[in-house]
Each structure stands twice: as structure tokens, then as C-alpha cells.
Amino acid sequence: MSATYTASNIRVLTPAETADRFGWVKVAELAERYRRPEQWIARGLEACRRARVDPDYFERRYLQRLNIPRDERVDAAMRELATERRRS
């Protein structure tokens, strides 16, 4: 089986598609927009992923500083990540 690729096979992703597909792009965008460290944002988004919480929660609560209820699952995941980081 041989695959033939032409220019018609190439599709340029929209910025939103790029951020969804490549997490590091979203981290960089948020770090630039809110002027916060990329490492901290990456940990927050990873905590949301582990807690199965929409990553928009992190942006709204911690970057935009909106008064929304704290999600204990995300807090627990952040503590777990901090512990893992200390061990390594």
C-alpha cells in the first residue's frame, strides 16, 4: 500500500484547533495574555485534566480571578502535581 500526498491533503488549522490539539500552544497563549509563568499554567491545566474538569475553570478562577466556587478535585490534583515535582 502506498500513500500519495498532494497539496490538497494539507489543511491549515485555525488558532483554536491548534490550541486544542497542542496543549503547549494554549499554555503559551495564556502565559502571554495574563503574564504568568508557563510552568504554573501548565500545572493548572494538567490538574484540570487529571480532575476531569474543563480547563476553562483554571482560566476563569486563577487567571481572570473570577469569583467562582473552588473545585476541590483540581486543588487535590495541584497538590499531587506539586508532590510529584518535589520527588523528581
Buried (B, 14 or more C-beta within 10 A) or exposed (E): EEEEEEEEEEEEEEEEEEBEEEBEBBBBBBBEEEEBEEEBBBBBBBBBBBBEBEBEBBBBBBBEEEEEEEBEBBEEBBEBBEEEEEEE
